[in-house]
């Protein structure tokens, strides 16, 4: 076996995903936080990550993913999206702040499944389920994850039950229904949807998503570290993205730990995570910690807010992953930043003007965060800055229409 799951709480070796699923995704100690470890020689990454080595999808890194047989792979061409240099952002930094930097953008809107950075996780989930005989799955989602899982599990012939809040974009609802999967629109917010999914899991004995620390999601999303090495030849100095739950930052840190012993020259980037002012609990928690000089246990102090945002995929008012994400950001030398939701359309217009494309509102939160990072002197001379954009505008037509006004 090339991988095994290990409990992050007690350190017990659990075994493979078949064992994990039989134990209802719990260690014997009761923890649901497990991490995959590999027997693969990480020096193999050097040949996988050479600039001349093209990749069709995330399974380019098969040896570092928790699956045993390639015939089980379920893919729609996700995970090997371009990391493009956006020179106009570097020019802006130089002209307005005299900062010499290079800015690259991970184009998750070009993923082959649903056009979001959730596609790689959904693809690996469908693959793992196929390999381990899982037929039914459920989760709660504010939009992107639900659409991606609906798409990939339908392709794998698996039944999927999706619980969503009442404010989910109609475009996303239509996309899910088009896959033929079971969609339940709940009478309430994301918290209500999560409870409904949990109740369904217990009553129907259907496997449920383990959430942001789900080892399947983490293993898929860690491959962005490998893609940085393949496409850029190095790790960025700064990593930026919009954040609601925080799987991607957790996964990026995990990927960095995996390569650390073999490639010590690559250092963790400064993580700058961005939220809009209409739903910013992690930013508020970070500001409190900063004002109080990061006291012991700072990561356990965070607010629970009632979201007032139109960006349904960034509407997690209770940041349950902050106890994990907060320390990752602090240890990286990064920070959390806030941008104004009512300015996002203007930033969307900049992207349209400069690149001729429409990014979704969550992606534009990240984009606006770059400008805010410059204002707050968070970008340094010589930095390579990567913006990990989340999604295109295909399922947020209201945002595209506002950009076009």
BALOBA-1460 file (C-alpha; in Angstrom, 3 decimals):
// residues 405
<rec num="1" residu="x" x="0.000" y="0.000" z="0.000"/>
<rec num="2" residu="x" x="1.490" y="3.345" z="-1.041"/>
<rec num="3" residu="x" x="-0.459" y="5.426" z="1.494"/>
<rec num="4" residu="x" x="-2.066" y="5.212" z="4.901"/>
<rec num="5" residu="x" x="-4.280" y="7.500" z="6.932"/>
<rec num="6" residu="x" x="-2.962" y="8.672" z="10.283"/>
<rec num="7" residu="x" x="-5.016" y="10.375" z="13.001"/>
<rec num="8" residu="x" x="-3.892" y="13.967" z="13.548"/>
<rec num="9" residu="x" x="-5.072" y="13.902" z="17.177"/>
<rec num="10" residu="x" x="-3.634" y="10.683" z="18.608"/>
<rec num="11" residu="x" x="-1.205" y="9.585" z="15.882"/>
<rec num="12" residu="x" x="-2.797" y="6.174" z="15.361"/>
<rec num="13" residu="x" x="-2.336" y="4.563" z="11.956"/>
<rec num="14" residu="x" x="-5.860" y="4.001" z="10.662"/>
<rec num="15" residu="x" x="-5.152" y="2.297" z="7.349"/>
<rec num="16" residu="x" x="-6.631" y="2.965" z="3.937"/>
<rec num="17" residu="x" x="-9.851" y="4.703" z="2.927"/>
<rec num="18" residu="x" x="-11.784" y="1.436" z="3.043"/>
<rec num="19" residu="x" x="-11.030" y="1.235" z="6.772"/>
<rec num="20" residu="x" x="-11.713" y="4.943" z="7.257"/>
<rec num="21" residu="x" x="-15.129" y="4.643" z="5.660"/>
<rec num="22" residu="x" x="-16.032" y="1.535" z="7.698"/>
<rec num="23" residu="x" x="-15.249" y="3.552" z="10.840"/>
<rec num="24" residu="x" x="-17.630" y="6.324" z="9.708"/>
<rec num="25" residu="x" x="-14.605" y="8.557" z="9.002"/>
<rec num="26" residu="x" x="-13.544" y="8.529" z="12.648"/>
<rec num="27" residu="x" x="-10.453" y="7.350" z="14.482"/>
<rec num="28" residu="x" x="-10.909" y="5.085" z="17.486"/>
<rec num="29" residu="x" x="-10.123" y="8.150" z="19.632"/>
<rec num="30" residu="x" x="-13.189" y="9.878" z="18.166"/>
<rec num="31" residu="x" x="-11.348" y="12.408" z="16.008"/>
<rec num="32" residu="x" x="-12.442" y="13.019" z="12.401"/>
<rec num="33" residu="x" x="-9.127" y="14.633" z="11.457"/>
<rec num="34" residu="x" x="-6.914" y="12.209" z="9.548"/>
<rec num="35" residu="x" x="-4.061" y="12.836" z="7.133"/>
<rec num="36" residu="x" x="-2.591" y="10.702" z="4.367"/>
<rec num="37" residu="x" x="1.086" y="9.757" z="4.443"/>
<rec num="38" residu="x" x="2.986" y="8.081" z="1.596"/>
<rec num="39" residu="x" x="5.745" y="5.568" z="1.105"/>
<rec num="40" residu="x" x="6.526" y="7.094" z="-2.304"/>
<rec num="41" residu="x" x="9.985" y="8.556" z="-2.858"/>
<rec num="42" residu="x" x="9.470" y="12.310" z="-3.169"/>
<rec num="43" residu="x" x="12.519" y="12.668" z="-5.387"/>
<rec num="44" residu="x" x="10.164" y="11.446" z="-8.150"/>
<rec num="45" residu="x" x="8.594" y="14.899" z="-8.057"/>
<rec num="46" residu="x" x="11.639" y="16.339" z="-9.796"/>
<rec num="47" residu="x" x="10.818" y="14.599" z="-13.074"/>
<rec num="48" residu="x" x="7.073" y="15.238" z="-12.686"/>
<rec num="49" residu="x" x="7.651" y="18.937" z="-12.105"/>
<rec num="50" residu="x" x="10.103" y="19.751" z="-14.863"/>
<rec num="51" residu="x" x="8.908" y="22.651" z="-16.992"/>
<rec num="52" residu="x" x="8.963" y="20.448" z="-20.109"/>
<rec num="53" residu="x" x="6.657" y="17.875" z="-18.513"/>
<rec num="54" residu="x" x="3.044" y="18.581" z="-19.510"/>
<rec num="55" residu="x" x="0.076" y="17.464" z="-17.402"/>
<rec num="56" residu="x" x="-3.536" y="16.746" z="-18.343"/>
<rec num="57" residu="x" x="-5.020" y="16.697" z="-14.837"/>
<rec num="58" residu="x" x="-4.141" y="16.238" z="-11.176"/>
<rec num="59" residu="x" x="-3.485" y="12.513" z="-11.737"/>
<rec num="60" residu="x" x="-0.152" y="13.540" z="-13.206"/>
<rec num="61" residu="x" x="0.755" y="13.150" z="-9.519"/>
<rec num="62" residu="x" x="-0.794" y="9.681" z="-9.167"/>
<rec num="63" residu="x" x="2.092" y="8.444" z="-7.007"/>
<rec num="64" residu="x" x="1.265" y="11.107" z="-4.409"/>
<rec num="65" residu="x" x="-2.494" y="10.591" z="-4.295"/>
<rec num="66" residu="x" x="-4.422" y="8.070" z="-2.124"/>
<rec num="67" residu="x" x="-5.564" y="5.718" z="-4.900"/>
<rec num="68" residu="x" x="-4.106" y="2.397" z="-5.976"/>
<rec num="69" residu="x" x="-5.459" y="1.716" z="-9.490"/>
<rec num="70" residu="x" x="-5.435" y="4.140" z="-12.397"/>
<rec num="71" residu="x" x="-8.488" y="2.471" z="-13.944"/>
<rec num="72" residu="x" x="-10.585" y="3.976" z="-11.135"/>
<rec num="73" residu="x" x="-9.748" y="7.562" z="-12.101"/>
<rec num="74" residu="x" x="-12.749" y="9.834" z="-12.756"/>
<rec num="75" residu="x" x="-11.611" y="12.963" z="-14.538"/>
<rec num="76" residu="x" x="-12.891" y="15.825" z="-16.660"/>
<rec num="77" residu="x" x="-9.517" y="17.491" z="-17.166"/>
<rec num="78" residu="x" x="-9.104" y="19.296" z="-13.836"/>
<rec num="79" residu="x" x="-6.102" y="20.342" z="-11.778"/>
<rec num="80" residu="x" x="-3.579" y="21.264" z="-14.458"/>
<rec num="81" residu="x" x="-4.939" y="24.738" z="-15.174"/>
<rec num="82" residu="x" x="-2.632" y="27.537" z="-16.316"/>
<rec num="83" residu="x" x="-0.827" y="29.699" z="-13.781"/>
<rec num="84" residu="x" x="-0.680" y="32.895" z="-15.817"/>
<rec num="85" residu="x" x="1.432" y="35.985" z="-15.327"/>
<rec num="86" residu="x" x="-0.753" y="39.108" z="-15.142"/>
<rec num="87" residu="x" x="1.714" y="41.871" z="-15.951"/>
<rec num="88" residu="x" x="-0.771" y="44.711" z="-15.445"/>
<rec num="89" residu="x" x="-0.862" y="43.957" z="-11.719"/>
<rec num="90" residu="x" x="2.921" y="44.118" z="-11.464"/>
<rec num="91" residu="x" x="2.834" y="47.385" z="-13.445"/>
<rec num="92" residu="x" x="0.249" y="48.785" z="-11.020"/>
<rec num="93" residu="x" x="2.423" y="47.861" z="-8.033"/>
<rec num="94" residu="x" x="5.454" y="49.525" z="-9.601"/>
<rec num="95" residu="x" x="3.678" y="52.688" z="-10.728"/>
<rec num="96" residu="x" x="1.702" y="53.291" z="-7.538"/>
<rec num="97" residu="x" x="3.881" y="51.821" z="-4.774"/>
<rec num="98" residu="x" x="7.334" y="51.500" z="-6.369"/>
<rec num="99" residu="x" x="7.197" y="47.770" z="-5.658"/>
<rec num="100" residu="x" x="8.903" y="45.409" z="-8.086"/>
<rec num="101" residu="x" x="7.002" y="42.144" z="-7.998"/>
<rec num="102" residu="x" x="5.689" y="39.427" z="-10.290"/>
<rec num="103" residu="x" x="2.021" y="38.430" z="-10.081"/>
<rec num="104" residu="x" x="0.623" y="35.120" z="-11.328"/>
<rec num="105" residu="x" x="-2.962" y="33.874" z="-11.279"/>
<rec num="106" residu="x" x="-4.097" y="30.269" z="-10.965"/>
<rec num="107" residu="x" x="-6.949" y="30.044" z="-13.496"/>
<rec num="108" residu="x" x="-9.333" y="27.686" z="-11.711"/>
<rec num="109" residu="x" x="-12.136" y="29.022" z="-13.898"/>
<rec num="110" residu="x" x="-10.591" y="26.849" z="-16.621"/>
<rec num="111" residu="x" x="-10.969" y="23.568" z="-14.711"/>
<rec num="112" residu="x" x="-12.659" y="20.898" z="-16.796"/>
<rec num="113" residu="x" x="-15.556" y="19.992" z="-14.528"/>
<rec num="114" residu="x" x="-17.533" y="22.911" z="-13.147"/>
<rec num="115" residu="x" x="-14.905" y="25.627" z="-13.609"/>
<rec num="116" residu="x" x="-13.957" y="26.060" z="-9.944"/>
<rec num="117" residu="x" x="-11.133" y="25.040" z="-7.632"/>
<rec num="118" residu="x" x="-13.543" y="22.519" z="-6.070"/>
<rec num="119" residu="x" x="-13.240" y="20.293" z="-9.148"/>
<rec num="120" residu="x" x="-9.998" y="18.629" z="-8.113"/>
<rec num="121" residu="x" x="-11.492" y="17.571" z="-4.765"/>
<rec num="122" residu="x" x="-14.684" y="16.305" z="-6.409"/>
<rec num="123" residu="x" x="-12.685" y="14.354" z="-8.992"/>
<rec num="124" residu="x" x="-10.554" y="12.652" z="-6.349"/>
<rec num="125" residu="x" x="-13.638" y="11.939" z="-4.214"/>
<rec num="126" residu="x" x="-15.380" y="10.250" z="-7.154"/>
<rec num="127" residu="x" x="-12.222" y="8.245" z="-7.801"/>
<rec num="128" residu="x" x="-11.788" y="7.173" z="-4.168"/>
<rec num="129" residu="x" x="-15.462" y="6.239" z="-3.913"/>
<rec num="130" residu="x" x="-15.226" y="4.167" z="-7.092"/>
<rec num="131" residu="x" x="-12.151" y="2.371" z="-5.778"/>
<rec num="132" residu="x" x="-13.732" y="1.652" z="-2.400"/>
<rec num="133" residu="x" x="-17.307" y="0.833" z="-3.389"/>
<rec num="134" residu="x" x="-19.026" y="3.892" z="-1.915"/>
<rec num="135" residu="x" x="-22.413" y="4.334" z="-3.629"/>
<rec num="136" residu="x" x="-24.071" y="7.159" z="-1.653"/>
<rec num="137" residu="x" x="-22.693" y="10.476" z="-0.411"/>
<rec num="138" residu="x" x="-24.079" y="13.707" z="0.983"/>
<rec num="139" residu="x" x="-22.832" y="17.156" z="1.888"/>
<rec num="140" residu="x" x="-23.966" y="20.706" z="2.572"/>
<rec num="141" residu="x" x="-22.657" y="23.418" z="0.283"/>
<rec num="142" residu="x" x="-23.082" y="27.095" z="-0.486"/>
<rec num="143" residu="x" x="-22.556" y="26.461" z="-4.196"/>
<rec num="144" residu="x" x="-19.225" y="25.562" z="-5.766"/>
<rec num="145" residu="x" x="-18.475" y="22.336" z="-3.894"/>
<rec num="146" residu="x" x="-22.019" y="21.097" z="-4.405"/>
<rec num="147" residu="x" x="-21.924" y="21.776" z="-8.133"/>
<rec num="148" residu="x" x="-18.535" y="20.089" z="-8.528"/>
<rec num="149" residu="x" x="-19.488" y="16.985" z="-6.523"/>
<rec num="150" residu="x" x="-22.802" y="16.704" z="-8.375"/>
<rec num="151" residu="x" x="-20.927" y="16.743" z="-11.672"/>
<rec num="152" residu="x" x="-18.217" y="14.218" z="-10.804"/>
<rec num="153" residu="x" x="-20.318" y="11.783" z="-8.794"/>
<rec num="154" residu="x" x="-22.855" y="11.698" z="-11.619"/>
<rec num="155" residu="x" x="-20.019" y="10.812" z="-14.015"/>
<rec num="156" residu="x" x="-18.922" y="8.050" z="-11.609"/>
<rec num="157" residu="x" x="-22.491" y="6.703" z="-11.359"/>
<rec num="158" residu="x" x="-22.735" y="7.496" z="-7.645"/>
<rec num="159" residu="x" x="-25.789" y="8.834" z="-5.830"/>
<rec num="160" residu="x" x="-25.319" y="12.271" z="-4.316"/>
<rec num="161" residu="x" x="-27.532" y="14.233" z="-1.936"/>
<rec num="162" residu="x" x="-26.819" y="17.938" z="-1.730"/>
<rec num="163" residu="x" x="-28.192" y="20.248" z="0.966"/>
<rec num="164" residu="x" x="-27.985" y="23.960" z="0.195"/>
<rec num="165" residu="x" x="-29.096" y="27.226" z="1.851"/>
<rec num="166" residu="x" x="-32.044" y="29.127" z="0.475"/>
<rec num="167" residu="x" x="-29.786" y="31.919" z="-0.846"/>
<rec num="168" residu="x" x="-27.763" y="29.685" z="-3.163"/>
<rec num="169" residu="x" x="-27.404" y="31.166" z="-6.653"/>
<rec num="170" residu="x" x="-30.175" y="30.039" z="-8.999"/>
<rec num="171" residu="x" x="-27.527" y="29.355" z="-11.660"/>
<rec num="172" residu="x" x="-25.894" y="26.843" z="-9.305"/>
<rec num="173" residu="x" x="-29.242" y="25.241" z="-8.469"/>
<rec num="174" residu="x" x="-29.922" y="24.791" z="-12.179"/>
<rec num="175" residu="x" x="-26.460" y="23.305" z="-12.749"/>
<rec num="176" residu="x" x="-26.929" y="20.745" z="-9.954"/>
<rec num="177" residu="x" x="-30.395" y="19.749" z="-11.124"/>
<rec num="178" residu="x" x="-29.036" y="19.223" z="-14.622"/>
<rec num="179" residu="x" x="-26.786" y="16.428" z="-13.265"/>
<rec num="180" residu="x" x="-29.812" y="14.486" z="-11.989"/>
<rec num="181" residu="x" x="-28.551" y="14.375" z="-8.410"/>
<rec num="182" residu="x" x="-30.730" y="14.883" z="-5.319"/>
<rec num="183" residu="x" x="-30.880" y="18.589" z="-4.408"/>
<rec num="184" residu="x" x="-32.500" y="19.759" z="-1.169"/>
<rec num="185" residu="x" x="-32.916" y="23.528" z="-0.795"/>
<rec num="186" residu="x" x="-33.203" y="24.232" z="2.924"/>
<rec num="187" residu="x" x="-35.321" y="26.906" z="4.556"/>
<rec num="188" residu="x" x="-32.473" y="28.882" z="6.093"/>
<rec num="189" residu="x" x="-28.753" y="29.631" z="5.905"/>
<rec num="190" residu="x" x="-25.694" y="27.426" z="5.495"/>
<rec num="191" residu="x" x="-25.869" y="26.353" z="9.146"/>
<rec num="192" residu="x" x="-29.375" y="25.008" z="8.564"/>
<rec num="193" residu="x" x="-28.173" y="23.140" z="5.484"/>
<rec num="194" residu="x" x="-25.275" y="21.584" z="7.421"/>
<rec num="195" residu="x" x="-27.636" y="20.340" z="10.145"/>
<rec num="196" residu="x" x="-30.025" y="18.905" z="7.564"/>
<rec num="197" residu="x" x="-27.155" y="17.026" z="5.900"/>
<rec num="198" residu="x" x="-25.940" y="15.712" z="9.269"/>
<rec num="199" residu="x" x="-29.445" y="14.496" z="10.143"/>
<rec num="200" residu="x" x="-29.758" y="12.795" z="6.750"/>
<rec num="201" residu="x" x="-26.405" y="11.085" z="7.300"/>
<rec num="202" residu="x" x="-27.538" y="9.643" z="10.621"/>
<rec num="203" residu="x" x="-31.060" y="8.690" z="9.586"/>
<rec num="204" residu="x" x="-30.229" y="7.200" z="6.179"/>
<rec num="205" residu="x" x="-26.746" y="5.835" z="6.951"/>
<rec num="206" residu="x" x="-25.332" y="7.734" z="3.990"/>
<rec num="207" residu="x" x="-21.688" y="8.779" z="4.103"/>
<rec num="208" residu="x" x="-21.233" y="12.508" z="4.652"/>
<rec num="209" residu="x" x="-18.490" y="14.945" z="3.786"/>
<rec num="210" residu="x" x="-15.899" y="15.343" z="6.523"/>
<rec num="211" residu="x" x="-15.815" y="19.053" z="5.687"/>
<rec num="212" residu="x" x="-12.781" y="21.241" z="5.248"/>
<rec num="213" residu="x" x="-10.418" y="18.725" z="6.860"/>
<rec num="214" residu="x" x="-11.652" y="15.867" z="4.685"/>
<rec num="215" residu="x" x="-8.429" y="14.033" z="3.714"/>
<rec num="216" residu="x" x="-9.763" y="13.567" z="0.172"/>
<rec num="217" residu="x" x="-10.142" y="17.323" z="-0.300"/>
<rec num="218" residu="x" x="-6.766" y="17.999" z="1.283"/>
<rec num="219" residu="x" x="-4.933" y="15.455" z="-0.879"/>
<rec num="220" residu="x" x="-6.444" y="16.832" z="-4.070"/>
<rec num="221" residu="x" x="-5.803" y="20.478" z="-3.293"/>
<rec num="222" residu="x" x="-2.230" y="19.966" z="-2.073"/>
<rec num="223" residu="x" x="-1.301" y="19.295" z="-5.707"/>
<rec num="224" residu="x" x="-1.267" y="23.055" z="-6.279"/>
<rec num="225" residu="x" x="2.138" y="22.996" z="-4.556"/>
<rec num="226" residu="x" x="3.329" y="20.527" z="-7.190"/>
<rec num="227" residu="x" x="1.810" y="22.636" z="-9.972"/>
<rec num="228" residu="x" x="3.727" y="25.671" z="-8.714"/>
<rec num="229" residu="x" x="6.947" y="23.683" z="-8.997"/>
<rec num="230" residu="x" x="5.992" y="22.384" z="-12.452"/>
<rec num="231" residu="x" x="4.754" y="25.641" z="-13.983"/>
<rec num="232" residu="x" x="6.754" y="28.254" z="-12.072"/>
<rec num="233" residu="x" x="9.813" y="26.237" z="-11.111"/>
<rec num="234" residu="x" x="9.493" y="27.497" z="-7.540"/>
<rec num="235" residu="x" x="7.123" y="28.218" z="-4.658"/>
<rec num="236" residu="x" x="5.627" y="31.744" z="-4.600"/>
<rec num="237" residu="x" x="6.674" y="34.172" z="-1.897"/>
<rec num="238" residu="x" x="3.043" y="35.150" z="-1.320"/>
<rec num="239" residu="x" x="-0.080" y="33.013" z="-1.647"/>
<rec num="240" residu="x" x="-3.449" y="34.799" z="-1.783"/>
<rec num="241" residu="x" x="-7.049" y="33.625" z="-1.968"/>
<rec num="242" residu="x" x="-10.533" y="34.455" z="-0.756"/>
<rec num="243" residu="x" x="-11.505" y="32.253" z="2.164"/>
<rec num="244" residu="x" x="-14.707" y="30.970" z="3.732"/>
<rec num="245" residu="x" x="-13.818" y="27.536" z="5.120"/>
<rec num="246" residu="x" x="-10.117" y="27.223" z="4.434"/>
<rec num="247" residu="x" x="-9.440" y="23.843" z="2.814"/>
<rec num="248" residu="x" x="-7.026" y="25.229" z="0.219"/>
<rec num="249" residu="x" x="-4.666" y="26.950" z="2.695"/>
<rec num="250" residu="x" x="-4.700" y="23.822" z="4.873"/>
<rec num="251" residu="x" x="-3.924" y="21.696" z="1.829"/>
<rec num="252" residu="x" x="-1.164" y="24.004" z="0.593"/>
<rec num="253" residu="x" x="0.554" y="23.807" z="3.976"/>
<rec num="254" residu="x" x="0.235" y="20.022" z="3.887"/>
<rec num="255" residu="x" x="1.818" y="19.892" z="0.435"/>
<rec num="256" residu="x" x="4.696" y="22.021" z="1.663"/>
<rec num="257" residu="x" x="5.275" y="19.659" z="4.592"/>
<rec num="258" residu="x" x="5.326" y="16.709" z="2.210"/>
<rec num="259" residu="x" x="8.145" y="18.123" z="0.100"/>
<rec num="260" residu="x" x="10.099" y="19.665" z="3.006"/>
<rec num="261" residu="x" x="12.542" y="16.834" z="3.672"/>
<rec num="262" residu="x" x="13.356" y="16.282" z="-0.008"/>
<rec num="263" residu="x" x="13.264" y="19.927" z="-1.134"/>
<rec num="264" residu="x" x="14.288" y="22.067" z="1.876"/>
<rec num="265" residu="x" x="15.090" y="25.009" z="-0.399"/>
<rec num="266" residu="x" x="11.359" y="25.628" z="-0.930"/>
<rec num="267" residu="x" x="9.815" y="27.675" z="1.873"/>
<rec num="268" residu="x" x="6.212" y="28.205" z="2.886"/>
<rec num="269" residu="x" x="4.786" y="31.345" z="1.217"/>
<rec num="270" residu="x" x="3.306" y="34.174" z="3.248"/>
<rec num="271" residu="x" x="-0.398" y="33.438" z="3.229"/>
<rec num="272" residu="x" x="-2.685" y="36.418" z="2.731"/>
<rec num="273" residu="x" x="-6.318" y="35.347" z="3.010"/>
<rec num="274" residu="x" x="-9.108" y="37.708" z="2.072"/>
<rec num="275" residu="x" x="-12.729" y="38.155" z="3.123"/>
<rec num="276" residu="x" x="-15.380" y="40.656" z="2.107"/>
<rec num="277" residu="x" x="-16.652" y="43.081" z="4.758"/>
<rec num="278" residu="x" x="-20.148" y="41.566" z="4.689"/>
<rec num="279" residu="x" x="-18.902" y="38.221" z="6.058"/>
<rec num="280" residu="x" x="-15.459" y="38.521" z="7.637"/>
<rec num="281" residu="x" x="-15.268" y="36.463" z="10.855"/>
<rec num="282" residu="x" x="-11.697" y="35.291" z="10.244"/>
<rec num="283" residu="x" x="-10.543" y="38.854" z="9.623"/>
<rec num="284" residu="x" x="-12.194" y="39.980" z="12.850"/>
<rec num="285" residu="x" x="-10.583" y="37.107" z="14.748"/>
<rec num="286" residu="x" x="-7.181" y="37.994" z="13.264"/>
<rec num="287" residu="x" x="-7.564" y="41.670" z="14.161"/>
<rec num="288" residu="x" x="-8.370" y="40.715" z="17.772"/>
<rec num="289" residu="x" x="-5.343" y="38.413" z="17.922"/>
<rec num="290" residu="x" x="-3.083" y="41.106" z="16.454"/>
<rec num="291" residu="x" x="-4.300" y="43.748" z="18.919"/>
<rec num="292" residu="x" x="-3.693" y="41.335" z="21.802"/>
<rec num="293" residu="x" x="-0.261" y="40.180" z="20.612"/>
<rec num="294" residu="x" x="-1.411" y="36.658" z="19.743"/>
<rec num="295" residu="x" x="-1.991" y="35.259" z="23.225"/>
<rec num="296" residu="x" x="-1.810" y="31.523" z="23.808"/>
<rec num="297" residu="x" x="-4.913" y="29.926" z="22.352"/>
<rec num="298" residu="x" x="-5.635" y="32.942" z="20.116"/>
<rec num="299" residu="x" x="-6.944" y="30.630" z="17.408"/>
<rec num="300" residu="x" x="-9.883" y="29.591" z="19.586"/>
<rec num="301" residu="x" x="-11.214" y="33.136" z="19.786"/>
<rec num="302" residu="x" x="-13.392" y="33.921" z="16.784"/>
<rec num="303" residu="x" x="-16.862" y="35.389" z="16.261"/>
<rec num="304" residu="x" x="-19.951" y="33.796" z="14.778"/>
<rec num="305" residu="x" x="-21.665" y="36.228" z="12.420"/>
<rec num="306" residu="x" x="-24.902" y="36.425" z="10.485"/>
<rec num="307" residu="x" x="-23.684" y="36.852" z="6.888"/>
<rec num="308" residu="x" x="-24.934" y="39.897" z="5.006"/>
<rec num="309" residu="x" x="-23.332" y="39.047" z="1.706"/>
<rec num="310" residu="x" x="-24.614" y="38.359" z="-1.777"/>
<rec num="311" residu="x" x="-21.649" y="36.040" z="-2.364"/>
<rec num="312" residu="x" x="-23.298" y="32.833" z="-1.181"/>
<rec num="313" residu="x" x="-20.134" y="30.744" z="-1.615"/>
<rec num="314" residu="x" x="-18.370" y="33.023" z="0.895"/>
<rec num="315" residu="x" x="-21.143" y="33.069" z="3.478"/>
<rec num="316" residu="x" x="-19.635" y="30.953" z="6.276"/>
<rec num="317" residu="x" x="-20.409" y="33.117" z="9.306"/>
<rec num="318" residu="x" x="-18.953" y="30.651" z="11.812"/>
<rec num="319" residu="x" x="-15.328" y="29.968" z="10.826"/>
<rec num="320" residu="x" x="-14.891" y="26.488" z="12.269"/>
<rec num="321" residu="x" x="-11.517" y="26.030" z="10.545"/>
<rec num="322" residu="x" x="-9.958" y="29.185" z="12.002"/>
<rec num="323" residu="x" x="-8.259" y="27.178" z="14.806"/>
<rec num="324" residu="x" x="-6.301" y="25.415" z="12.044"/>
<rec num="325" residu="x" x="-6.047" y="28.178" z="9.448"/>
<rec num="326" residu="x" x="-5.155" y="30.980" z="11.866"/>
<rec num="327" residu="x" x="-1.911" y="29.365" z="13.089"/>
<rec num="328" residu="x" x="-0.950" y="28.416" z="9.507"/>
<rec num="329" residu="x" x="-1.258" y="32.053" z="8.456"/>
<rec num="330" residu="x" x="0.643" y="33.289" z="11.512"/>
<rec num="331" residu="x" x="3.477" y="30.789" z="11.083"/>
<rec num="332" residu="x" x="3.794" y="31.768" z="7.419"/>
<rec num="333" residu="x" x="4.259" y="35.447" z="8.272"/>
<rec num="334" residu="x" x="1.029" y="36.278" z="6.461"/>
<rec num="335" residu="x" x="-2.238" y="37.912" z="7.477"/>
<rec num="336" residu="x" x="-5.979" y="38.222" z="6.831"/>
<rec num="337" residu="x" x="-7.325" y="41.204" z="4.901"/>
<rec num="338" residu="x" x="-10.749" y="42.742" z="4.387"/>
<rec num="339" residu="x" x="-12.119" y="44.203" z="1.149"/>
<rec num="340" residu="x" x="-15.387" y="46.023" z="0.485"/>
<rec num="341" residu="x" x="-18.084" y="44.002" z="-1.209"/>
<rec num="342" residu="x" x="-19.643" y="47.084" z="-2.782"/>
<rec num="343" residu="x" x="-16.391" y="47.705" z="-4.714"/>
<rec num="344" residu="x" x="-16.092" y="44.227" z="-6.232"/>
<rec num="345" residu="x" x="-17.939" y="45.046" z="-9.446"/>
<rec num="346" residu="x" x="-15.366" y="47.776" z="-10.164"/>
<rec num="347" residu="x" x="-12.563" y="45.257" z="-9.716"/>
<rec num="348" residu="x" x="-14.426" y="42.813" z="-11.947"/>
<rec num="349" residu="x" x="-14.455" y="45.506" z="-14.635"/>
<rec num="350" residu="x" x="-10.694" y="45.900" z="-14.344"/>
<rec num="351" residu="x" x="-10.254" y="42.181" z="-15.038"/>
<rec num="352" residu="x" x="-12.628" y="42.358" z="-17.989"/>
<rec num="353" residu="x" x="-10.799" y="45.380" z="-19.405"/>
<rec num="354" residu="x" x="-7.289" y="44.004" z="-18.945"/>
<rec num="355" residu="x" x="-7.824" y="40.297" z="-19.664"/>
<rec num="356" residu="x" x="-11.159" y="40.098" z="-21.482"/>
<rec num="357" residu="x" x="-12.597" y="37.580" z="-19.010"/>
<rec num="358" residu="x" x="-15.214" y="37.461" z="-16.269"/>
<rec num="359" residu="x" x="-14.228" y="35.997" z="-12.924"/>
<rec num="360" residu="x" x="-16.798" y="35.144" z="-10.276"/>
<rec num="361" residu="x" x="-17.329" y="37.315" z="-7.198"/>
<rec num="362" residu="x" x="-15.293" y="35.104" z="-4.857"/>
<rec num="363" residu="x" x="-12.359" y="35.234" z="-7.278"/>
<rec num="364" residu="x" x="-12.672" y="39.006" z="-7.396"/>
<rec num="365" residu="x" x="-12.478" y="39.134" z="-3.587"/>
<rec num="366" residu="x" x="-8.992" y="37.640" z="-3.942"/>
<rec num="367" residu="x" x="-8.156" y="40.043" z="-6.777"/>
<rec num="368" residu="x" x="-9.265" y="43.063" z="-4.700"/>
<rec num="369" residu="x" x="-7.167" y="41.693" z="-1.860"/>
<rec num="370" residu="x" x="-4.015" y="42.219" z="-3.927"/>
<rec num="371" residu="x" x="-4.728" y="45.961" z="-4.099"/>
<rec num="372" residu="x" x="-5.446" y="46.019" z="-0.361"/>
<rec num="373" residu="x" x="-2.206" y="44.134" z="0.334"/>
<rec num="374" residu="x" x="-0.305" y="46.830" z="-1.532"/>
<rec num="375" residu="x" x="-2.037" y="49.556" z="0.507"/>
<rec num="376" residu="x" x="-1.056" y="47.807" z="3.727"/>
<rec num="377" residu="x" x="2.551" y="47.215" z="2.649"/>
<rec num="378" residu="x" x="2.157" y="43.422" z="2.629"/>
<rec num="379" residu="x" x="3.892" y="42.973" z="-0.748"/>
<rec num="380" residu="x" x="7.676" y="43.369" z="-0.892"/>
<rec num="381" residu="x" x="10.224" y="44.087" z="-3.589"/>
<rec num="382" residu="x" x="11.119" y="40.905" z="-5.439"/>
<rec num="383" residu="x" x="8.004" y="38.991" z="-4.362"/>
<rec num="384" residu="x" x="6.395" y="36.386" z="-6.577"/>
<rec num="385" residu="x" x="2.712" y="36.697" z="-5.689"/>
<rec num="386" residu="x" x="0.186" y="34.016" z="-6.626"/>
<rec num="387" residu="x" x="-3.554" y="34.703" z="-6.640"/>
<rec num="388" residu="x" x="-5.484" y="31.441" z="-6.311"/>
<rec num="389" residu="x" x="-8.776" y="32.475" z="-7.897"/>
<rec num="390" residu="x" x="-11.738" y="30.287" z="-7.136"/>
<rec num="391" residu="x" x="-14.256" y="30.334" z="-9.957"/>
<rec num="392" residu="x" x="-15.514" y="31.882" z="-13.162"/>
<rec num="393" residu="x" x="-18.729" y="33.836" z="-13.640"/>
<rec num="394" residu="x" x="-20.761" y="31.072" z="-15.261"/>
<rec num="395" residu="x" x="-23.005" y="30.468" z="-12.256"/>
<rec num="396" residu="x" x="-23.115" y="34.076" z="-11.066"/>
<rec num="397" residu="x" x="-24.798" y="35.770" z="-13.995"/>
<rec num="398" residu="x" x="-25.993" y="38.581" z="-11.741"/>
<rec num="399" residu="x" x="-22.361" y="39.555" z="-11.165"/>
<rec num="400" residu="x" x="-21.536" y="39.439" z="-14.874"/>
<rec num="401" residu="x" x="-24.569" y="41.611" z="-15.620"/>
<rec num="402" residu="x" x="-23.423" y="44.210" z="-13.082"/>
<rec num="403" residu="x" x="-19.919" y="44.241" z="-14.565"/>
<rec num="404" residu="x" x="-21.427" y="44.885" z="-18.000"/>
<rec num="405" residu="x" x="-23.596" y="47.824" z="-16.909"/>
